[in-house]
Amino acid sequence: MKLKSLVLGLLLMAVVGVNGDMYLHNPRGSNNRLDEAKRERNNGNRLFDSQNNNRGGYNVGSLAYMAGSVLQVEWTNQHSCSDPNSHCEIILQYMCGDLVRDGSTTSTIPEWPSNCAEYDCNQDIEYGMHESYDHYLNCKLRQRQANLFTADQNLKGNSARYTRQNPGGTRRGYECPEERDYYPYWGPSPWRDIAVLTNDATRCPYYQAESANVKSRFVCTLPREMIAENINSRQPIIPITQEECEAIVYPADAQDGTGTRGVWEEAPAHGIAAPDCRESHWSRDNHLGNGVHGETLSYNWTLPNIEHERCVMRIRYNISTGEYDGWSGNVNASLNARRNQESTLDVATKYGFANLEAGEDRGYVFENNPEVDVFGSVEGTNKNFELRLAINTAQTGRTFQDRSHTFAIRRRPADVPATATIRNLNVRGKRGNIVQVYPAVEYDFVPNRIETMPGEYIHVQWTGSNTNPNNNDGQGLPGTDRSNIVLLESQTYEEGGLGYYSPYSKNGHLGRNYPRYLDGTTFLGFSREDLQDMAVLSSHQFRGEMSELDDAGTFYDAKPLAVTMTGHYHYMCTRNNNFSNRSQKGRIISRSEPVSYTAVGWTGGQVESQTGSLDFTQGTLDHLEDIKIEEWGPERGHEVVQAKGGEASLPGTYYETNFVVITPVEKFTVGDRMFQVRIKLLESNTDMVGVYRSDPDDLTNWVRMDAEVEGREVVFSVDKGGAYVARGTVSGGFVAGVVIALVVLVVIVAGSVFYFRKNPDKWEGVTSTCRGVTGRV
């Protein structure tokens, strides 16, 4: 296998040092932590190489999600994405397997089977394990990809265990360092891609085509006897090219046809769809906080339609600084092969020197701690005035990662329709104030704003720990996480406007910090028993001290509950409501009409609602745009338009479609590029007048659109959002017109019959053609 160039698939280049972290908050990221009572984790090498702060991560986090449900993945990353300061790729993946487990000890799973029970580390459940022993052994004995940029790092070996970021070949669980550090990886991987979020979406076609979801890999398989014989070898024996693989004979002296040759064989793709790929949302550097508008960095993952009790998710953060583009080809592969101990990154000519040698004479070389002669040789001055730069080429351009605790994906209950949307409602964070838990986060509901409608389901589920540090702030028994859900008392202020980032209310308040007295009040149509269960966790606890939920278990699962009512509902956790540093609240908006949110960028895509859709071709946008579609039925739309005083300016008499309201309202496409809108026609007997647009906050100025009818849809192209609706009218004397049309039709049919009977030869020349009719409106 050959790379097209040195930088094919290489995401980890940089010019200056980078320090950064990646923390997964929902599902709960472990950061290699496992039920530990200290603020620092015990073992950063337990399962994987995170490169993160030792204080990150959550003790536990196992939940059971329904197949096909929507899970909001949340994280924080230390350095920016979608910002000129850095190049950034965030890669979300998952894997399931019968041997995947959290384990019961913080010790790293042994490298040698002799140190495991029954000489089988794969089956020794004391130790946590994600990748299998065979995966690691193949990595340990496989040649590394020599074309990779190593700067001046002195790699201690030649197998895939050794990379620029891991030059000493340090082992973390059964992870393969080369597979961890680079994406897309050229060898087999047990990880399945969910999404790639990138600064440069023009690379998305490449990422999607190279994903192991859809593209197979080739590997060299050697005789098991040869592997066993070399299990302790410090030199790789498994080649990564077909020619070298098929040249191997075991035993080596059996060249007469009696030996066994290496087999170059195909490892099939995972056989699932290519990953979603788009721009990442903007985040600022050196922050580890929320993104635009204070929203958490997140991705809505629709879980696969599978059934498995042992799954795990990982999120990788490939980061390099903005001064250098590792995809530009500025790294010279031939130089790298010739002098691996020196950098081949051209720093010299970038900063004004005539050639590499002139820059090297002054110390302008990309290496560990270079000493640069800033002023050069000037007569009468000290030529050797040098300044040392704090650069570590093992840390320039790095991959950070976090992984969840194991979770299950289960078939949805029989009473939940296969097509119904299930939205997961979880709890993130852990006990303590922001200083005590950092870089983890305080309690909150995830998502803390849900938009739903009758016919959908909410799956309320959370877990916590009993082993947080005992001196961390919080209510209830020290060291424990507990949560519940109760409705908030009625709001003091009314709801905000129609915008995508609609505020909770005009003055930013969810409501009073007291639970609502349930005097017949309902919550999404849930039963009183369900509401009581979520409040006092009755299905998981029989008596005990429950005023602060001390005797409740850490895990709670309400199972999917059907939404049957509309309304705006605000809820809280009664335990974690300390005014100074915790405010665990959430909001659910249940509408009678559907609302869709989709992030669309350069790659394009489709946004769908109940009766409408938006189609974006590649390149229509040059940035990531959060697009919202809201639908109003004719009755509600009529009420809204009438309330705004816009009915008189809207031509026509009848509504031929629902109102489709698209946000953002202002133009957001590139240049003169347009996106296509399709809206289904309602069943009616009116004459089409036209499709009209207005600003949804105004609705008094309606402008006719250039549209067409295709089948039972109206189709038109626009470059901005707004409120769109098709109108029709019944022409004067509608019934009379129908009668006249029928009379005319009878006359035409009768005349045609009479004509063809008199002229039978004319009938043979008639060709009947059926085709769709497209009409302009």
Disulfide bonds with the S-S distance in Angstrom:
Cys81-Cys88 1.89
Cys96-Cys311 2.04
Cys116-Cys121 2.02
Cys139-Cys176 2.22
Cys204-Cys277 2.09
Cys220-Cys245 2.13
